[in-house]
Amino acid sequence: MRKWLYLAVFVSGMTTLAAEMSASRLLGNYFGTSNLTWASIIGLILIYLTAGYFIGGRWADRSPHYSTFFQILIWAAFSIGLIPLASRPILRLAANAFDNLDLGVLFGSFSVVMILFIIPITLLGTASPFAIRLALRDSRTAGSIAGRIYAISTLGSFLGTFLPVLILIPLVGTYRTFLTISAFLLLISLLGLGVTCSWRRTLYYAWMPGVLLLLAIFGTRGTDKANPGLIFETDSAYNYIQVLQFGETRYLRLNDGQGVHSVYHPSNYFYNGPWEQVLVAPFFNPAPVERSSIRSMAIVGLAAGTTARQAGLVFPNLTLDGIEIDPEIVEVGRQYFGMNLPYLNVIVQDGRWGLARSNQKYQIISVDAYRPPYIPWHMTTLEFFQLVRDRLTEDGVMVINVGRSPTDRRLINTLYTTIAQVFPSVHIMDLPDSFNSILFATVQPTRVENLTANFQQLSESPDTPFLLLQAMAVCIQNLQPAPPPGVVFTDDRSPIEWITNEMILDFLFSGEVETLQ
């Protein structure tokens, strides 16, 4: 009996953390994966567990029986399996609210979905105190029993931390991950009830596996989001990925879907976005800069290869290393975005780590991994920009695409100040009709007049792709003066979340959101 008790504690601990990690993906697909979302999920889960610990101790004193313990876990398991079905209509409403910037519906949807976790997580929280009460036979061993129970539960939690992210979500998707962990806990609980109490009693719950099976087959059919133009969606270990198509144009959207990460059209290469601005980078060097002289480039944050396709059109002798952390995005790029490029070498790796492991020198390094509030802090620091500088040639240029709000430029100011500690010249342009700014940092001292001179020279050549001329014209027309100094970010101190959180919250509560609808 005690072996079944320990097994149940292990599985309940695993299920608790697996449900928490799956909740982050379930909500991240609709509300984003910022630290605010994570903090809300972790905080509320801890509150529910706190209630479970308190209730479990009282419940165990009143009914210290194995049958009660396993029946609690049976209902916890079953209620976890109901979360996908109950949450889907609410989350689809949230997706529409996010697209329409309806903040009231958005916050309400988040709250309702988190309420769905109250019953299963609270019931799971009762497991450890209840198990201690059942296992305790002598008060002189209370400490060792309690330590053993919590150790077993924590070991299960360790497994539950990695199981959804690394195996289940990429394999079966977010919704069926909930059903899988639900079914496993339900199986262990039913077996435990039968072995320790009565097999006849398990018959009362025989309908539950059937319901979960029906939910797995029929209950989560259809796409996670009902977006117009959706032609593909999948879950990876890192992202919820969508491909949308309107006419001949395809768009890559990730997670909450705010922002487009890649664009593809079979014949049109200019999208009036940040991608083509990378092509402008080498022309900040003194004129004349020949297109054929640009031979090496790296993209940190390759996504589905929009910039890579454009670069191949503009620079005929190019070899390009594209670093992308998510292998599923790479496959989507190859299948839907024409990313089967002979000059492109894809490196599936974290951007900073991949750049650090490279022995290559590049004339252009594009860092396109920023989009508030999803900014990897380790790519904002003095040490990172020094690494980029070390990987550039003597005529090299770094390009960074940075998100901002219409009125708050602190992120731009801070990055400009940090980059200027490493590079002698930094230029800023604001992308029109967007919340994006592009920062160009050159290894050699450069002037804006260089870009104008190169534009003039290229305009006179009939071989210059119109894509390049368009991008350069947009850049020249939207160059900005040097900003006021900001904080210098280092690996030891990079409070990027403070800036991005304040920037987003100020924007949300400023009333400017309504002007975008």
C-alpha positions in Angstrom: 0.0 0.0 0.0 2.8 2.4 0.8 4.5 1.8 -2.5 1.3 2.8 -4.3 1.1 5.9 -2.0 4.6 6.9 -3.0 3.9 6.3 -6.6 0.8 8.4 -6.5 2.7 11.2 -4.8 5.4 11.1 -7.4 2.9 11.2 -10.3 0.9 14.0 -8.6 4.0 16.1 -8.3 4.8 15.4 -11.9 1.3 16.3 -13.0 1.3 19.6 -11.0 4.4 21.0 -12.7 3.4 19.5 -16.1 0.0 21.3 -15.8 1.8 24.6 -14.9 4.2 24.3 -17.8 1.3 23.4 -20.1 -0.7 26.3 -18.8 2.1 28.7 -19.8 1.9 27.4 -23.3 -1.9 27.4 -23.4 -2.0 31.0 -22.3 1.2 32.1 -24.1 -0.4 31.2 -27.4 -3.0 33.9 -26.8 -1.6 36.3 -24.3 2.1 36.1 -25.1 5.1 34.8 -23.1 6.2 37.9 -21.3 7.4 37.7 -17.7 4.1 39.3 -16.7 2.2 36.3 -18.1 4.6 33.9 -16.4 4.4 35.7 -13.1 0.6 35.6 -13.2 0.6 31.8 -13.9 3.2 30.9 -11.3 1.7 33.2 -8.7 -1.9 31.9 -9.1 -0.7 28.2 -9.3 1.1 28.8 -6.0 -2.0 30.3 -4.4 -4.0 27.2 -5.5 -1.4 24.9 -4.1 -1.4 26.8 -0.8 -5.1 26.3 -0.5 -4.6 22.6 -1.4 -2.0 22.1 1.3 -4.3 23.7 3.9 -7.3 21.7 2.8 -5.4 18.5 2.4 -4.1 18.5 5.9 -7.6 19.1 7.4 -9.2 16.6 5.1 -6.6 13.9 6.0 -7.3 14.3 9.7 -11.0 13.9 9.1 -10.8 11.0 6.7 -7.4 9.3 6.9 -8.2 6.6 4.3 -6.5 5.4 1.1 -9.8 5.4 -0.6 -10.3 9.1 0.1 -6.8 9.9 -1.0 -7.0 8.2 -4.4 -10.5 9.5 -5.1 -9.2 13.0 -4.6 -6.5 12.3 -7.2 -9.1 10.7 -9.5 -11.1 13.9 -9.6 -8.0 16.1 -9.9 -6.9 14.0 -12.9 -10.3 14.2 -14.6 -10.7 18.0 -14.1 -7.2 18.6 -15.7 -8.5 16.7 -18.8 -11.5 19.0 -19.0 -9.4 22.2 -19.2 -8.8 22.0 -23.0 -12.5 21.7 -23.8 -13.6 24.4 -21.3 -10.8 26.8 -22.3 -11.0 26.7 -26.1 -14.0 28.9 -26.6 -12.7 31.4 -24.1 -9.3 31.5 -25.7 -10.7 31.9 -29.1 -12.6 34.9 -27.8 -9.3 36.1 -26.4 -7.6 35.7 -29.7 -10.2 37.9 -31.4 -9.9 40.4 -28.5 -6.1 40.6 -29.0 -6.5 41.2 -32.7 -9.0 44.0 -32.0 -7.1 45.3 -29.0 -10.1 44.8 -26.8 -8.4 45.0 -23.4 -11.5 44.4 -21.3 -12.3 41.1 -23.0 -8.6 40.2 -23.1 -8.1 40.5 -19.3 -11.4 38.9 -18.6 -10.5 35.9 -20.7 -7.2 35.5 -19.0 -8.9 35.6 -15.6 -11.6 33.0 -16.6 -9.0 30.6 -17.9 -6.9 30.8 -14.8 -10.0 30.1 -12.7 -10.3 26.8 -14.6 -7.1 25.7 -12.8 -8.5 26.2 -9.3 -10.1 22.8 -8.9 -7.4 20.5 -10.3 -4.4 22.3 -8.8 -6.0 22.7 -5.4 -6.9 19.0 -5.4 -3.3 18.1 -6.4 -2.0 20.3 -3.6 -3.8 18.1 -1.1 -1.7 15.1 -2.1 1.5 15.6 -0.1 -0.1 16.5 3.4 -2.6 13.7 2.9 0.1 11.2 2.0 2.1 12.2 5.1 -0.9 11.5 7.3 -1.5 8.1 5.7 2.2 7.1 5.9 2.7 8.2 9.5 2.6 5.4 12.0 4.9 6.7 14.7 5.3 10.4 15.6 9.1 9.7 16.2 9.4 9.2 12.4 7.3 12.2 11.4 10.3 14.2 10.1 11.7 11.4 7.9 8.2 10.5 6.5 7.5 14.2 5.7 10.9 14.6 4.1 10.5 11.4 2.0 7.1 12.4 0.8 8.2 15.9 -0.3 11.3 14.5 -1.8 9.3 12.1 -3.9 6.8 14.8 -4.9 9.6 17.2 -5.8 11.4 14.5 -7.9 8.1 14.1 -9.8 7.9 17.8 -10.3 11.3 17.8 -11.8 10.2 15.3 -14.4 7.0 17.3 -15.0 9.0 20.4 -15.7 10.6 18.9 -18.8 8.0 16.3 -20.0 5.5 18.8 -21.6 8.1 21.2 -23.1 10.5 18.7 -24.6 8.3 15.8 -25.5 4.5 16.1 -25.2 3.7 19.6 -26.6 5.9 19.2 -29.8 4.6 15.6 -30.2 0.9 15.9 -29.6 0.2 19.6 -29.1 -0.9 21.7 -26.1 -4.4 20.4 -25.7 -3.6 16.7 -25.9 -0.7 17.3 -23.5 -3.3 18.1 -20.9 -5.3 15.0 -21.8 -2.1 12.9 -21.6 -1.0 14.0 -18.2 -4.7 13.7 -17.1 -5.0 10.1 -18.3 -1.7 9.1 -16.7 -2.6 10.4 -13.3 -6.1 8.9 -13.7 -4.7 5.5 -14.5 -2.3 5.5 -11.5 -5.1 6.7 -9.2 -7.6 4.1 -10.4 -5.0 1.3 -10.0 -4.1 2.7 -6.5 -7.7 2.7 -5.5 -8.3 -0.8 -6.7 -5.1 -2.3 -5.1 -5.4 -0.5 -1.7 -9.2 -0.5 -1.3 -11.6 -2.3 -3.7 -11.7 -3.0 -7.4 -15.4 -2.7 -7.3 -15.1 0.9 -6.2 -13.0 1.7 -9.3 -16.0 0.8 -11.4 -17.7 4.0 -10.2 -15.1 5.9 -12.2 -14.8 3.7 -15.2 -16.6 6.3 -17.4 -13.8 8.9 -16.9 -11.2 7.2 -19.2 -13.9 6.9 -21.8 -14.7 10.7 -21.6 -11.0 11.6 -21.9 -10.6 9.3 -24.9 -13.6 11.0 -26.6 -12.1 14.4 -25.8 -8.8 13.3 -27.4 -10.6 12.1 -30.6 -13.4 14.7 -31.0 -13.1 17.4 -28.3 -10.2 19.4 -29.7 -10.8 19.2 -33.4 -10.1 22.2 -35.5 -7.5 24.9 -35.2 -6.5 26.5 -32.0 -7.3 30.0 -33.4 -10.0 30.9 -35.9 -7.9 33.4 -37.7 -8.9 34.3 -41.3 -6.4 32.9 -43.8 -4.9 30.2 -41.5 -3.4 27.5 -43.6 -1.0 25.8 -41.0 -0.5 25.8 -37.2 1.7 23.7 -34.9 3.2 23.7 -31.5 7.0 23.5 -31.1 9.1 23.3 -28.0 9.5 27.1 -28.2 6.5 28.6 -30.0 2.9 28.3 -31.2 3.4 28.8 -34.9 0.8 30.0 -37.5 1.0 30.5 -41.2 -1.6 32.8 -42.8 -2.2 33.4 -46.5 -4.0 36.2 -48.2 -3.8 36.0 -52.0 -0.3 35.0 -52.8 1.2 36.5 -49.7 2.0 34.3 -46.6 2.7 35.5 -43.1 4.4 33.9 -40.1 2.9 34.7 -36.7 4.1 33.3 -33.4 2.4 32.8 -30.0 -0.1 35.7 -29.4 0.1 36.7 -33.0 1.0 40.3 -32.4 3.4 41.1 -35.1 4.5 39.4 -38.3 7.9 37.6 -38.1 8.2 36.6 -41.8 6.5 37.4 -45.1 6.6 35.6 -48.4 5.4 36.4 -51.9 6.6 34.4 -54.9 7.5 37.5 -57.0 7.3 40.6 -54.7 10.2 41.1 -52.4 9.5 44.5 -50.9 7.2 44.5 -47.8 7.8 47.9 -46.3 9.0 46.3 -43.2 12.2 45.8 -41.1 13.5 42.9 -43.2 14.7 44.9 -46.2 16.4 47.5 -44.0 19.1 45.0 -43.3 20.1 45.4 -47.0 20.9 49.0 -46.4 23.6 48.3 -43.7 26.8 48.1 -45.7 26.0 51.3 -47.6 26.7 53.4 -44.5 30.4 52.9 -45.3 32.1 55.4 -47.6 31.0 55.3 -51.3 31.3 53.6 -53.6 30.2 50.2 -52.0 29.6 47.6 -54.7 26.9 45.0 -54.2 29.2 42.3 -55.5 31.7 43.1 -52.7 29.2 41.9 -50.0 30.0 38.3 -49.5 29.2 37.3 -45.9 26.2 37.9 -43.7 24.7 36.4 -40.5 21.1 36.7 -39.3 20.5 36.1 -35.6 16.8 35.4 -35.5 16.3 33.9 -39.0 12.6 33.0 -38.6 11.3 31.9 -42.0 13.9 33.6 -44.0 12.4 36.8 -45.4 15.6 38.8 -45.1 17.6 35.9 -46.4 15.6 35.8 -49.6 15.9 39.5 -50.1 19.6 39.5 -49.4 20.2 36.8 -52.1 18.5 39.0 -54.6 20.5 42.1 -53.8 24.0 40.6 -53.1 24.9 38.1 -55.9 28.0 36.7 -54.2 26.5 36.2 -50.8 27.0 33.3 -48.3 24.7 33.6 -45.3 24.5 31.9 -41.9 21.0 32.0 -40.4 20.8 31.3 -36.7 17.3 30.3 -35.4 16.6 28.6 -32.1 13.4 26.8 -33.2 13.8 23.9 -35.6 10.1 23.9 -36.3 10.2 27.4 -37.6 13.0 26.4 -39.9 10.9 23.6 -41.3 7.9 26.0 -41.8 10.2 28.4 -43.6 11.3 25.7 -46.0 7.8 24.4 -46.6 5.8 27.7 -46.8 8.3 30.6 -47.3 10.7 29.5 -50.0 13.6 29.1 -47.6 15.4 26.5 -49.7 18.2 28.8 -50.6 21.5 27.5 -51.9 23.6 30.2 -50.2 21.9 29.8 -46.8 23.4 27.8 -44.0 20.9 27.3 -41.2 22.2 27.0 -37.6 19.6 25.8 -35.1 20.9 27.3 -31.9 20.4 30.2 -29.4 21.5 33.4 -31.1 24.3 34.5 -28.8 25.6 31.0 -28.3 25.5 30.3 -32.0 27.4 33.5 -32.8 30.0 32.8 -30.0 30.6 29.3 -31.5 31.1 30.7 -35.0 34.6 31.2 -36.3 33.4 33.3 -39.3 33.8 37.0 -39.9 30.8 38.7 -41.4 30.2 42.0 -43.3 26.6 42.2 -42.0 25.2 40.8 -38.8 21.4 41.3 -38.4 20.0 40.8 -34.9 16.3 40.4 -35.3 15.3 38.7 -32.0 13.7 41.8 -30.3 10.0 42.4 -30.0 8.7 43.8 -26.7 8.0 42.2 -24.4 10.0 39.3 -25.8 13.5 40.6 -25.7 16.2 38.1 -24.7 18.2 40.1 -22.2 21.5 38.4 -23.0 21.3 40.0 -26.5 21.1 43.5 -25.1 24.3 43.8 -23.2 27.7 45.3 -23.6 29.3 41.9 -23.7 26.9 40.7 -26.5 27.6 43.7 -28.7 31.4 43.2 -28.2 30.9 39.6 -29.4 29.1 40.9 -32.5 31.9 43.4 -33.1 34.4 40.6 -32.9 32.5 38.6 -35.5 32.5 41.6 -38.0 35.0 42.5 -40.6 36.7 45.8 -40.7 34.0 47.2 -42.9 31.2 45.3 -41.0 27.9 46.7 -39.9 25.4 45.4 -37.2 21.7 45.9 -37.8 19.1 45.6 -35.0 15.4 45.7 -35.3 13.9 47.2 -32.1 10.3 47.6 -31.0 9.0 50.7 -29.2 5.8 52.5 -28.3 4.7 55.7 -30.2 5.9 57.9 -27.4 8.3 55.9 -25.2 11.8 55.7 -26.7 13.7 54.5 -23.6 14.5 51.1 -25.1 16.0 52.8 -28.2 18.0 55.2 -26.0 19.4 52.5 -23.8 20.4 50.2 -26.7 21.9 53.1 -28.5 24.0 54.1 -25.5 25.1 50.5 -24.9 26.0 49.9 -28.5 27.9 53.2 -28.7 30.3 51.9 -26.1 31.5 49.3 -28.6 30.9 50.8 -32.1 32.2 54.3 -33.1 29.1 55.2 -35.2 25.4 54.3 -34.6 22.6 55.4 -36.8 18.8 55.2 -36.1 15.9 55.1 -38.5 12.2 54.8 -37.6 10.3 52.5 -39.8 7.1 54.4 -41.0 3.7 53.1 -40.0 5.1 50.8 -37.4 6.4 50.5 -33.9 9.9 49.6 -35.1 13.2 51.4 -35.2 16.3 50.1 -36.9 19.8 50.7 -35.4 22.9 50.5 -37.6 26.2 50.2 -35.9 29.4 50.4 -38.0 32.9 49.1 -37.2 34.5 52.1 -38.9 33.4 55.7 -38.2 30.7 56.6 -40.7 28.4 59.4 -41.6 24.8 59.6 -43.0 26.2 61.3 -46.1 27.9 58.0 -47.0 24.4 56.4 -47.4 23.2 59.3 -49.5 26.3 59.1 -51.8 25.9 55.3 -52.2 22.2 55.8 -53.0 23.1 58.2 -55.7 25.7 55.9 -57.2 23.4 52.9 -57.1 20.5 54.9 -58.6 22.6 55.5 -61.7 23.2 51.8 -62.3 20.5 50.0 -64.3 21.5 46.7 -62.6 20.6 47.8 -59.1 17.5 45.9 -57.8 14.6 48.3 -57.2 14.1 46.5 -53.8 17.4 48.0 -52.6 16.7 51.4 -53.8 13.3 51.4 -52.1 14.8 50.3 -48.8 17.5 52.9 -49.0 15.0 55.7 -49.8 12.9 54.7 -46.8 15.9 54.7 -44.6 17.2 58.1 -45.7 13.8 59.7 -45.3 13.3 58.4 -41.8 16.7 58.8 -40.2 16.6 60.1 -36.6 19.0 62.3 -34.6 21.1 60.8 -31.9 19.0 60.2 -28.7 19.7 61.3 -25.2 22.0 58.9 -23.2 20.5 55.9 -21.4 21.6 53.1 -19.1 24.4 50.8 -20.3 23.3 47.2 -20.1 25.8 44.5 -19.0 25.7 40.8 -18.4 25.6 41.6 -14.7 22.8 44.2 -14.9 20.3 44.3 -17.7 16.9 45.3 -16.4 15.2 45.0 -19.8 11.9 43.8 -18.3 11.5 47.1 -16.3 11.7 49.1 -19.4 9.5 46.9 -21.6 6.9 46.3 -18.9 6.5 50.0 -18.2 6.5 50.8 -21.9 3.7 48.4 -22.6 1.6 49.2 -19.5 1.9 53.0 -20.2 0.8 52.4 -23.7 -2.2 50.2 -22.7 -3.4 52.7 -20.2 -2.6 55.9 -22.1 -5.7 55.6 -24.3 -3.6 55.3 -27.5 -4.7 51.8 -28.1 -8.1 52.9 -29.2 -6.5 55.1 -31.9 -5.2 51.9 -33.5 -8.5 50.1 -33.8 
